[in-house]
Amino acid sequence: MDLSQYAELFLAESREHLSACNQLLLDWERTPANPAPVGGLFRAVHTVKGMAATMGYGRVTDIAHRTENLLDLLRRGSRPATDELLQLLFRSRDALEHAVELSVVGREDELDVAEVVADLESAAALIAGPERAAPGPPPTTAVEAPAAPGGGRLVQVTLRAEAPLKGGRALLALKRAQALGAVQGVTPPQAGFESDDFDGRFSFRLDSSAAAAEIERAVRAAGDVEHVSVGGGGDERRAAAPRGGAAAAAGAEATPEKSRHIRVDLRRLDELMDLIGELVTVRGRLNELAAARRDPAVDDVAIQISRLSADLQAGIIQARMTPVWQVFDRFPRLVRDLARELDKQVAFRVEGKEIELDRAILDELGDPLLHLLRNAVDHGIETPAERRRGGKPPEGEIVLAAVRERASVAISVSDDGRGIDRARILERAKREGLVDPHAEALSDDQLLRVLARPGFSTAEAVTSVSGRGVGIDVAVTRIRALGGSIDIRTEAGKGTSFVLRLPVTLAIVRALIAGLGGERYALPLTYVAETVEFGVQPTTIVEGREAIVLHDRVVPLVHLRRMLGVSGDAPPRCPIIVLEMGERTSGIVVDGMLGQQEIVVKGFDPPQGTLPVFSGATIMGDGIPALILDAGGLV
């Protein structure tokens, strides 16, 4: 039986369990006397061990088994967590993760787990003490029902209702049973496991003399098994199950509720998104043709297709939406390890974990947030002694938060540390020629531009944590590439906050189409606040830039025709598109506005020397491409 097709399922589920282990270990470290996390750790590691054994990953099974033994002793002994013990469990969890990743790609032989296995064994022996050597009572052997002549013993299995990919689980259970004897008479047939109607209940005959409890353990090792019964021929009896009495019998009889969640390969969703993108382009072309034909019948068809394709598009985008906790959950451990390395005390808090983003955006968020968090721990938070001298508690705080803002999501990384020394940054920026030598202060925008310069760092020496001047640069570059923006707010002695604003989805966005010198440009509506006519509002000069005053706010103007070097004269009446990103605003002067429409965003590699004001390209309804303006580069 080929189980390689389930390697990705094993990898995905193992990652979930190991991520839970991280969180449980952090919880136990915060409250060492609370034994509750130990039970969760034991269950998670036990599940990974069972799945790994079924898949034949011996090294993963070995590490998980030794970790499970140690956790079992801790669970039964209710011992409080010590620093040495927690460090060992963190190490074993990391070794387990490494072993899982290598085993799935067929590189299990590269693993060297001898040291962590020896440390786990030593810790277990130390905790067990003399009890380890004491002989335990011999296991009781239940009287087994005889096997049916020629048919083997009947084994009935029910998987958990919420189990993902029930067909894969059933095959794993059969493979586990095959280790005890010949399997035959599988009902429904194995081909039926892949059917959408398969509800997770199946049975088979096992030709084995193993005890019922042993058969049950083997089947349950596949994971997500709700119920197992082992009989012999016609007179069936139930093997030991976690539920007992009438409740167990009722559970066996009840039809499990259909799960409403399944795992879907992200590549399939990407293919669907590509197809809906093509459909949106064709829909735009159809609408243009319908407008030109002025035929009521064609108009009706165009309206129906637009409505149906819009519903389909919304459904596919919603299917791609993923809660940010799937990225955020990796950071508490990162902050904890960095704080220990730097001898700092840091409390890390996460807010808004339920906020959703397109999976494509979420996958790109990891690196920018990683760099910002490393900077917060290294540069932002002070040592306990320094914080005491400043009248602060010895433990600093870092908050990672996500909130929904209109059609975008704002993600902030804030700390209550020392803040950024603007005078020191200004002095260094002057030495390196990054700012006007006569500048007396740096605004927040200027500060961010300086910090985002490649190679610019405030660290005096390069360490394993920082000092190479790539952190803020990577964050700004990646966020801009995603069509978002990044802002900074800092106050000396009180802390620093970076705010990342991102569109909810990248693939298909609603945009304002602007005309300029015979060309069309698309500007995502996410950051469009309003439009006004140029010349109606009086203009002024602020810090050397032309600006208008709108709603008691100064709005700097950007003449797109001048910026892009478009020849010819501008029309007498030009609209201003007012962009708003956080607290920053800007007015973009264009020749005209041609309407709104949904566009499919395509990647764009600008030629050398192109101004950094384009974030992508799109195909308009008439088949002619148009460039997408980057709001972050214009504000």
C-alpha positions as CSV (number, residue, x, y, z in Angstrom):
1,M,0.0,0.0,0.0
2,D,1.5,3.3,-1.1
3,L,1.3,5.9,1.6
4,S,3.5,8.6,-0.1
5,Q,0.3,10.3,-1.3
6,Y,-0.5,11.1,2.3
7,A,2.9,12.7,3.1
8,E,1.6,16.2,2.6
9,L,-1.3,15.4,4.9
10,F,1.1,14.1,7.5
11,L,3.3,17.2,7.2
12,A,0.3,19.6,7.5
13,E,-1.1,17.9,10.6
14,S,2.3,17.5,12.2
15,R,2.9,21.2,11.8
16,E,-0.4,22.0,13.5
17,H,0.4,19.7,16.5
18,L,4.0,21.0,16.8
19,S,2.7,24.6,16.6
20,A,0.3,23.7,19.5
21,C,3.3,22.3,21.4
22,N,5.1,25.7,21.1
23,Q,2.1,27.5,22.5
24,L,1.6,25.0,25.3
25,L,5.3,25.2,26.3
26,L,5.1,29.0,26.4
27,D,2.0,28.7,28.6
28,W,3.7,26.3,30.9
29,E,6.8,28.6,31.1
30,R,4.5,31.5,32.2
31,T,2.8,29.4,34.9
32,P,5.3,26.7,35.9
33,A,3.0,25.4,38.7
34,N,0.1,24.8,36.3
35,P,0.2,21.1,35.1
36,A,-2.6,21.6,32.5
37,P,-0.4,22.3,29.5
38,V,1.4,18.9,30.1
39,G,-1.6,16.9,29.1
40,G,-2.0,18.9,25.9
41,L,1.7,18.4,25.1
42,F,1.4,14.6,25.7
43,R,-1.6,14.3,23.4
44,A,0.0,16.3,20.6
45,V,3.3,14.4,20.7
46,H,1.4,11.1,21.0
47,T,-0.6,11.9,17.9
48,V,2.6,12.8,15.9
49,K,4.2,9.6,17.1
50,G,1.2,7.5,15.9
51,M,1.1,9.2,12.5
52,A,4.9,8.9,12.0
53,A,4.9,5.2,12.9
54,T,2.1,4.6,10.4
55,M,4.0,6.4,7.7
56,G,7.2,4.5,8.5
57,Y,9.2,7.5,9.7
58,G,11.4,5.7,12.3
59,R,13.4,8.7,13.5
60,V,10.3,10.9,14.0
61,T,8.7,8.0,15.9
62,D,11.8,7.6,18.1
63,I,12.1,11.2,19.1
64,A,8.3,11.5,19.7
65,H,8.4,8.3,21.8
66,R,11.2,9.5,24.1
67,T,9.5,12.9,24.5
68,E,6.2,11.2,25.2
69,N,7.8,9.1,27.9
70,L,9.2,12.2,29.6
71,L,5.8,14.0,29.4
72,D,4.0,11.0,30.7
73,L,6.2,11.0,33.8
74,L,5.7,14.7,34.2
75,R,2.0,14.3,33.8
76,R,1.7,11.6,36.4
77,G,4.0,13.3,38.8
78,S,2.6,16.8,38.5
79,R,6.0,18.3,38.7
80,P,6.4,22.1,38.2
81,A,8.3,23.3,35.1
82,T,12.0,24.1,35.6
83,D,14.1,26.2,33.2
84,E,16.3,23.2,32.3
85,L,13.3,21.0,31.7
86,L,11.5,23.5,29.5
87,Q,14.7,24.1,27.5
88,L,14.9,20.4,26.9
89,L,11.3,20.1,25.8
90,F,11.8,23.1,23.5
91,R,14.8,21.4,22.0
92,S,13.0,18.1,21.5
93,R,10.1,19.9,19.9
94,D,12.4,21.6,17.5
95,A,14.2,18.3,16.8
96,L,10.8,16.7,16.1
97,E,9.9,19.5,13.7
98,H,13.2,19.1,11.8
99,A,12.8,15.3,11.7
100,V,9.3,15.7,10.2
101,E,10.4,18.1,7.5
102,L,13.3,15.9,6.4
103,S,11.4,12.6,6.6
104,V,8.6,13.8,4.3
105,V,11.2,14.7,1.6
106,G,13.0,11.4,2.0
107,R,16.1,12.7,3.8
108,E,15.5,11.0,7.1
109,D,19.0,9.5,7.0
110,E,20.5,12.9,7.4
111,L,19.1,13.3,10.9
112,D,21.3,13.1,13.9
113,V,19.1,12.8,17.0
114,A,21.4,10.9,19.3
115,E,22.1,13.9,21.6
116,V,18.5,15.0,22.2
117,V,17.4,11.4,22.6
118,A,20.1,10.8,25.2
119,D,19.1,14.0,27.0
120,L,15.4,13.0,27.0
121,E,16.3,9.5,28.4
122,S,18.5,11.1,31.1
123,A,15.8,13.5,32.2
124,A,13.2,10.7,32.3
125,A,15.5,8.5,34.3
126,L,16.2,11.3,36.8
127,I,12.5,12.0,37.3
128,A,11.5,8.4,37.5
129,G,14.2,7.6,40.0
130,P,13.9,4.2,41.8
131,E,10.4,3.8,40.5
132,R,11.8,3.1,37.1
133,A,13.5,-0.1,38.3
134,A,10.5,-1.4,40.3
135,P,8.7,-4.2,38.6
136,G,5.2,-3.3,37.5
137,P,2.3,-5.7,37.7
138,P,2.2,-8.1,34.7
139,P,-0.3,-7.0,32.1
140,T,-3.6,-8.7,32.2
141,T,-4.6,-10.6,29.2
142,A,-8.2,-10.6,28.2
143,V,-9.8,-13.8,27.1
144,E,-10.1,-13.4,23.3
145,A,-12.9,-14.6,21.2
146,P,-11.7,-17.2,18.7
147,A,-11.2,-16.1,15.1
148,A,-13.8,-17.2,12.6
149,P,-12.7,-20.1,10.6
150,G,-11.0,-18.8,7.4
151,G,-12.4,-15.3,7.7
152,G,-10.4,-13.7,10.4
153,R,-11.6,-11.4,13.2
154,L,-14.1,-8.7,12.4
155,V,-12.7,-5.2,13.1
156,Q,-15.1,-2.2,12.9
157,V,-13.7,1.3,12.9
158,T,-15.4,4.8,13.0
159,L,-13.3,7.9,12.4
160,R,-13.9,11.2,14.1
161,A,-16.5,13.3,12.3
162,E,-14.1,16.3,12.0
163,A,-11.2,14.2,10.7
164,P,-9.8,15.7,7.5
165,L,-9.3,13.4,4.4
166,K,-11.1,10.4,5.9
167,G,-10.0,8.2,3.0
168,G,-6.4,8.7,3.8
169,R,-7.0,8.0,7.5
170,A,-8.8,4.8,6.7
171,L,-5.9,3.6,4.5
172,L,-3.4,4.5,7.3
173,A,-5.5,2.4,9.7
174,L,-5.5,-0.6,7.3
175,K,-1.7,-0.4,6.9
176,R,-1.3,-0.3,10.7
177,A,-3.5,-3.4,11.0
178,Q,-1.5,-5.2,8.3
179,A,1.5,-5.2,10.6
180,L,-0.5,-7.6,12.8
181,G,-1.8,-10.0,10.1
182,A,-3.5,-10.3,6.8
183,V,-6.3,-7.9,6.1
184,Q,-9.3,-8.9,3.9
185,G,-12.9,-8.3,3.3
186,V,-12.6,-4.5,3.5
187,T,-16.1,-2.8,3.5
188,P,-16.6,-0.5,1.8
189,P,-13.9,-1.4,-0.8
190,Q,-10.8,0.8,-0.6
191,A,-11.8,2.6,-3.8
192,G,-14.8,3.8,-1.9
193,F,-12.6,5.6,0.7
194,E,-12.0,8.4,-1.8
195,S,-15.8,9.0,-2.4
196,D,-17.4,12.1,-1.1
197,D,-20.0,9.9,0.5
198,F,-17.5,8.0,2.7
199,D,-18.5,8.9,6.2
200,G,-15.5,7.4,8.0
201,R,-17.1,4.1,9.0
202,F,-15.5,0.9,7.6
203,S,-14.8,-2.7,8.6
204,F,-12.4,-5.5,7.7
205,R,-11.3,-9.0,8.6
206,L,-8.0,-9.4,10.3
207,D,-6.3,-12.8,10.4
208,S,-4.2,-12.3,13.6
209,S,-3.8,-13.9,17.0
210,A,-3.0,-10.5,18.6
211,A,-5.0,-9.3,21.6
212,A,-8.0,-7.1,21.0
213,A,-6.3,-4.3,22.9
214,E,-3.2,-4.6,20.7
215,I,-5.3,-4.5,17.6
216,E,-7.2,-1.4,18.9
217,R,-3.9,0.4,19.7
218,A,-2.6,-0.3,16.2
219,V,-5.7,1.0,14.5
220,R,-5.9,4.1,16.8
221,A,-2.3,4.9,15.9
222,A,-3.5,6.2,12.6
223,G,-5.1,9.1,14.4
224,D,-8.6,10.6,14.4
225,V,-10.1,7.3,15.3
226,E,-13.3,7.7,17.3
227,H,-14.3,4.0,17.9
228,V,-12.8,0.5,17.3
229,S,-14.5,-2.8,18.0
230,V,-12.8,-6.2,17.6
231,G,-14.8,-9.4,17.4
232,G,-14.3,-13.0,16.3
233,G,-16.4,-14.4,13.6
234,G,-20.1,-14.0,14.3
235,D,-19.9,-13.3,18.0
236,E,-18.6,-9.8,18.1
237,R,-17.4,-7.9,21.2
238,R,-16.0,-4.5,21.8
239,A,-12.4,-3.8,22.6
240,A,-11.6,-1.4,25.4
241,A,-12.7,2.1,24.3
242,P,-12.4,5.5,26.0
243,R,-16.1,5.7,26.4
244,G,-18.0,3.2,28.4
245,G,-21.4,1.8,29.1
246,A,-24.5,3.0,27.4
247,A,-22.8,6.2,26.2
248,A,-20.3,4.1,24.3
249,A,-23.0,2.0,22.7
250,A,-25.0,5.0,21.8
251,G,-21.9,6.6,20.2
252,A,-21.3,3.4,18.1
253,E,-24.9,3.5,16.9
254,A,-25.1,7.2,16.1
255,T,-24.3,8.4,12.7
256,P,-21.4,10.8,12.9
257,E,-22.1,14.4,11.9
258,K,-20.8,15.3,8.5
259,S,-17.7,17.5,8.7
260,R,-18.0,20.9,7.0
261,H,-14.3,21.4,6.7
262,I,-11.9,19.8,4.2
263,R,-8.2,20.4,3.3
264,V,-7.7,21.8,-0.2
265,D,-4.3,22.1,-1.9
266,L,-3.6,25.8,-2.3
267,R,-2.5,25.2,-5.9
268,R,-6.1,24.3,-6.8
269,L,-7.3,27.6,-5.3
270,D,-4.6,29.4,-7.3
271,E,-5.8,27.7,-10.5
272,L,-9.4,28.7,-9.8
273,M,-8.2,32.3,-9.1
274,D,-6.4,32.4,-12.4
275,L,-9.5,31.2,-14.2
276,I,-11.8,33.7,-12.5
277,G,-9.2,36.4,-13.4
278,E,-9.5,35.5,-17.0
279,L,-13.3,35.5,-16.7
280,V,-13.2,39.0,-15.2
281,T,-11.2,40.2,-18.2
282,V,-13.6,38.6,-20.7
283,R,-16.6,40.0,-18.7
284,G,-15.2,43.5,-19.1
285,R,-14.9,42.9,-22.8
286,L,-18.5,41.6,-23.0
287,N,-19.7,44.7,-21.1
288,E,-18.0,47.0,-23.6
289,L,-19.5,45.1,-26.6
290,A,-22.9,45.2,-25.0
291,A,-22.6,48.9,-24.4
292,A,-21.6,49.4,-28.1
293,R,-24.4,47.1,-29.5
294,R,-27.3,48.7,-27.5
295,D,-29.2,45.4,-27.8
296,P,-31.6,44.7,-24.9
297,A,-31.1,40.9,-25.2
298,V,-27.3,41.2,-25.2
299,D,-27.6,43.6,-22.3
300,D,-29.6,41.1,-20.3
301,V,-27.1,38.3,-20.9
302,A,-24.2,40.6,-20.0
303,I,-25.9,41.6,-16.8
304,Q,-26.5,38.0,-15.8
305,I,-23.0,36.9,-16.6
306,S,-21.6,39.8,-14.6
307,R,-23.8,38.9,-11.6
308,L,-22.9,35.2,-11.7
309,S,-19.2,35.8,-12.3
310,A,-19.2,38.3,-9.4
311,D,-20.7,35.8,-7.1
312,L,-18.3,33.1,-8.2
313,Q,-15.4,35.5,-7.7
314,A,-16.5,36.5,-4.2
315,G,-16.8,32.8,-3.3
316,I,-13.3,31.9,-4.5
317,I,-11.8,34.9,-2.8
318,Q,-13.5,34.0,0.4
319,A,-12.2,30.4,0.1
320,R,-8.7,31.9,0.0
321,M,-9.1,34.0,3.1
322,T,-7.0,32.8,6.0
323,P,-6.9,34.0,9.6
324,V,-3.7,35.8,10.4
325,W,-3.1,33.5,13.5
326,Q,-1.6,30.9,11.0
327,V,1.4,33.3,10.6
328,F,1.2,35.0,14.0
329,D,1.4,31.8,16.0
330,R,5.1,31.2,15.1
331,F,6.2,34.5,16.7
332,P,5.7,34.0,20.4
333,R,8.5,31.4,20.4
334,L,10.7,33.6,18.3
335,V,10.3,36.6,20.7
336,R,10.9,34.3,23.7
337,D,14.1,32.8,22.3
338,L,15.5,36.2,21.3
339,A,14.7,37.7,24.7
340,R,16.6,34.9,26.4
341,E,19.6,35.3,24.0
342,L,19.8,39.0,24.8
343,D,19.1,38.7,28.6
344,K,15.9,40.7,28.3
345,Q,12.4,40.2,29.8
346,V,9.7,40.6,27.2
347,A,5.9,40.0,27.4
348,F,4.5,39.3,23.9
349,R,0.8,39.9,23.2
350,V,-1.1,39.1,20.0
351,E,-4.4,40.8,19.1
352,G,-6.8,40.4,16.3
353,K,-5.8,36.8,15.4
354,E,-9.1,36.2,13.7
355,I,-8.7,38.9,11.1
356,E,-8.5,37.3,7.6
357,L,-6.2,38.0,4.6
358,D,-5.7,36.4,1.2
359,R,-3.4,33.4,1.6
360,A,-1.1,34.8,-1.0
361,I,-0.6,38.0,1.1
362,L,-0.3,36.1,4.3
363,D,2.5,33.9,3.0
364,E,4.5,37.0,2.2
365,L,4.0,38.6,5.6
366,G,6.3,36.2,7.6
367,D,9.6,37.9,6.7
368,P,8.6,41.5,7.2
369,L,7.1,40.7,10.6
370,L,10.1,38.6,11.5
371,H,12.5,41.5,10.9
372,L,10.3,44.0,12.7
373,L,9.9,41.8,15.8
374,R,13.7,41.1,15.9
375,N,14.3,44.9,15.8
376,A,11.8,45.5,18.5
377,V,13.5,42.9,20.9
378,D,17.0,44.0,20.0
379,H,16.8,47.8,19.5
380,G,13.5,48.7,21.1
381,I,13.2,46.8,24.5
382,E,15.8,47.8,27.1
383,T,17.6,45.5,29.5
384,P,15.8,45.1,32.9
385,A,18.4,47.3,34.6
386,E,18.0,50.1,32.1
387,R,14.2,49.9,32.3
388,R,14.4,50.2,36.1
389,R,16.6,53.2,35.9
390,G,14.0,54.8,33.6
391,G,11.2,54.1,36.0
392,K,9.7,51.3,33.9
393,P,8.9,47.7,35.0
394,P,11.8,45.3,34.2
395,E,9.6,43.4,31.7
396,G,9.0,45.1,28.4
397,E,6.0,44.5,26.2
398,I,5.7,43.9,22.4
399,V,2.2,43.8,20.8
400,L,1.5,42.3,17.4
401,A,-2.0,43.4,16.4
402,A,-4.3,43.2,13.3
403,V,-7.4,45.3,12.7
404,R,-9.7,45.8,9.7
405,E,-9.8,49.3,8.2
406,R,-12.3,49.7,5.5
407,A,-11.1,47.7,2.5
408,S,-7.6,47.0,4.0
409,V,-6.0,45.4,7.1
410,A,-3.6,47.2,9.4
411,I,-1.0,45.1,11.2
412,S,1.1,46.9,13.9
413,V,4.2,45.9,15.7
414,S,4.5,48.1,18.9
415,D,6.9,48.1,21.8
416,D,7.2,50.1,25.0
417,G,11.0,50.4,24.8
418,R,13.5,53.2,24.4
419,G,12.1,54.6,21.1
420,I,14.3,55.7,18.2
421,D,16.9,58.4,18.8
422,R,16.1,60.8,16.0
423,A,19.1,63.0,16.6
424,R,21.5,60.1,16.4
425,I,19.8,58.9,13.1
426,L,19.9,62.4,11.7
427,E,23.6,62.7,12.5
428,R,24.4,59.4,10.9
429,A,22.2,60.1,7.9
430,K,24.1,63.4,7.3
431,R,27.4,61.6,7.4
432,E,26.3,59.2,4.8
433,G,24.7,61.9,2.6
434,L,21.2,60.5,3.0
435,V,19.6,63.9,4.0
436,D,20.1,67.6,3.5
437,P,23.2,68.5,5.6
438,H,21.2,71.6,6.9
439,A,18.2,69.5,8.1
440,E,17.5,70.1,11.8
441,A,15.0,67.2,12.4
442,L,13.5,64.2,10.8
443,S,9.8,63.7,10.3
444,D,8.3,60.2,10.7
445,D,8.3,59.8,6.9
446,Q,11.9,60.9,6.5
447,L,12.9,58.7,9.4
448,L,11.4,55.7,7.7
449,R,13.1,56.5,4.4
450,V,16.4,56.7,6.1
451,L,15.9,53.5,8.1
452,A,14.8,51.7,5.0
453,R,18.0,52.4,3.1
454,P,19.8,49.2,2.3
455,G,22.7,48.7,4.7
456,F,21.6,51.4,7.1
457,S,21.8,50.2,10.8
458,T,21.9,51.8,14.2
459,A,23.7,48.8,15.7
460,E,27.3,49.4,16.7
461,A,28.3,45.8,15.8
462,V,26.9,43.0,13.7
463,T,25.4,40.2,15.8
464,S,23.4,37.1,15.2
465,V,20.3,39.2,15.7
466,S,20.9,42.4,13.8
467,G,23.4,45.0,12.6
468,R,23.5,44.3,8.9
469,G,21.0,47.0,7.9
470,V,18.5,44.7,6.1
471,G,15.6,44.5,8.5
472,I,13.6,47.6,7.7
473,D,14.6,47.5,4.1
474,V,13.2,44.0,3.6
475,A,10.0,44.9,5.4
476,V,9.4,48.1,3.4
477,T,10.3,46.5,0.1
478,R,8.0,43.4,0.6
479,I,5.1,45.4,1.9
480,R,5.3,47.8,-1.1
481,A,5.4,44.9,-3.4
482,L,2.1,43.7,-1.9
483,G,0.5,47.0,-2.7
484,G,0.6,48.1,0.9
485,S,2.3,50.8,3.0
486,I,4.3,51.0,6.2
487,D,4.3,53.9,8.7
488,I,6.4,54.5,11.8
489,R,5.6,56.3,15.0
490,T,8.2,56.7,17.7
491,E,8.7,58.6,20.9
492,A,12.0,58.7,22.9
493,G,11.6,56.7,26.1
494,K,8.1,55.5,25.3
495,G,8.5,53.1,22.4
496,T,8.0,52.6,18.6
497,S,5.2,51.4,16.5
498,F,5.3,50.2,12.9
499,V,2.0,50.0,11.1
500,L,1.6,47.9,7.9
501,R,-1.5,48.5,5.8
502,L,-2.3,45.9,3.2
503,P,-5.2,45.1,0.8
504,V,-7.4,42.2,1.8
505,T,-6.7,40.5,-1.5
506,L,-4.2,41.0,-4.4
507,A,-5.6,39.0,-7.2
508,I,-8.7,41.0,-8.2
509,V,-9.3,44.6,-7.0
510,R,-11.7,47.4,-7.8
511,A,-9.8,50.3,-9.3
512,L,-10.3,53.8,-10.5
513,I,-9.2,54.2,-14.2
514,A,-7.5,57.5,-14.9
515,G,-6.6,58.9,-18.3
516,L,-3.2,60.6,-18.9
517,G,-1.9,61.7,-22.3
518,G,-3.8,59.0,-24.2
519,E,-2.8,56.2,-21.8
520,R,-4.9,54.6,-19.0
521,Y,-3.7,53.9,-15.5
522,A,-5.4,52.0,-12.7
523,L,-5.5,53.1,-9.1
524,P,-6.9,50.6,-6.5
525,L,-9.9,52.1,-4.7
526,T,-8.6,50.8,-1.4
527,Y,-6.7,54.0,-0.8
528,V,-8.9,56.5,-2.7
529,A,-10.6,58.8,-0.3
530,E,-12.3,61.3,-2.7
531,T,-11.9,63.3,-5.9
532,V,-12.0,67.0,-6.4
533,E,-11.4,69.3,-9.3
534,F,-8.0,71.0,-9.7
535,G,-8.4,74.8,-9.6
536,V,-11.5,74.8,-7.5
537,Q,-9.5,74.6,-4.3
538,P,-6.8,77.3,-3.7
539,T,-3.3,76.0,-3.9
540,T,-0.4,76.9,-1.6
541,I,3.3,75.9,-1.2
542,V,4.2,73.8,1.9
543,E,7.8,72.7,2.4
544,G,8.5,73.4,-1.3
545,R,5.6,71.3,-2.6
546,E,2.4,72.5,-4.2
547,A,-0.6,71.6,-2.0
548,I,-4.3,72.3,-1.4
549,V,-6.2,72.6,1.9
550,L,-9.0,70.1,2.0
551,H,-11.2,69.7,5.1
552,D,-8.7,71.7,7.1
553,R,-5.9,69.3,6.1
554,V,-2.9,70.1,3.9
555,V,-2.9,67.7,0.9
556,P,0.4,67.7,-1.1
557,L,-0.1,67.5,-4.9
558,V,1.6,65.1,-7.3
559,H,1.2,66.1,-11.0
560,L,1.3,62.7,-12.6
561,R,1.9,64.2,-16.1
562,R,5.1,65.9,-14.9
563,M,6.2,62.9,-12.9
564,L,5.9,60.5,-15.8
565,G,7.3,63.0,-18.3
566,V,4.1,63.0,-20.5
567,S,4.4,65.5,-23.3
568,G,1.7,67.8,-24.5
569,D,-0.6,70.2,-22.6
570,A,-2.9,69.2,-19.8
571,P,-6.6,69.7,-20.3
572,P,-8.1,72.9,-18.8
573,R,-10.0,71.0,-16.1
574,C,-8.1,68.2,-14.3
575,P,-9.4,66.0,-11.5
576,I,-7.4,65.4,-8.3
577,I,-7.6,61.9,-6.8
578,V,-7.1,62.2,-3.1
579,L,-5.2,59.2,-1.6
580,E,-5.2,58.4,2.1
581,M,-2.9,55.8,3.7
582,G,-3.2,56.0,7.5
583,E,-2.4,59.6,8.4
584,R,-0.7,60.4,5.1
585,T,-2.6,62.0,2.2
586,S,-1.7,63.0,-1.3
587,G,-3.6,64.5,-4.3
588,I,-2.8,62.9,-7.7
589,V,-3.5,65.3,-10.6
590,V,-4.6,63.4,-13.8
591,D,-6.1,64.4,-17.1
592,G,-9.4,62.7,-16.5
593,M,-11.2,59.8,-14.9
594,L,-12.7,57.1,-17.1
595,G,-14.7,55.2,-14.5
596,Q,-14.3,52.2,-12.1
597,Q,-13.9,48.6,-12.8
598,E,-12.6,45.4,-11.4
599,I,-9.1,44.5,-12.6
600,V,-6.9,41.4,-12.5
601,V,-3.5,42.2,-10.9
602,K,-0.6,40.8,-12.8
603,G,3.1,40.9,-11.7
604,F,5.2,43.7,-13.2
605,D,8.9,43.8,-13.6
606,P,9.7,47.5,-14.5
607,P,12.6,48.3,-16.8
608,Q,15.8,49.6,-15.3
609,G,15.4,53.3,-14.2
610,T,11.5,53.2,-14.1
611,L,10.1,55.4,-11.3
612,P,8.9,53.2,-8.3
613,V,5.3,54.2,-8.7
614,F,3.9,51.1,-10.4
615,S,2.8,48.0,-8.5
616,G,1.6,45.8,-11.4
617,A,-0.2,45.7,-14.7
618,T,-3.7,44.6,-15.9
619,I,-5.4,43.8,-19.2
620,M,-8.4,46.1,-19.9
621,G,-11.6,44.9,-21.4
622,D,-10.4,45.9,-24.9
623,G,-7.3,43.7,-24.6
624,I,-4.9,46.7,-24.1
625,P,-2.7,46.5,-21.0
626,A,-2.6,49.3,-18.4
627,L,-0.2,49.9,-15.5
628,I,-1.4,49.9,-11.9
629,L,-0.2,52.9,-9.9
630,D,1.3,52.1,-6.4
631,A,-0.5,54.3,-3.9
632,G,2.4,53.8,-1.4
633,G,4.8,55.3,-3.9
634,L,2.7,58.3,-4.5
635,V,1.7,59.3,-1.0
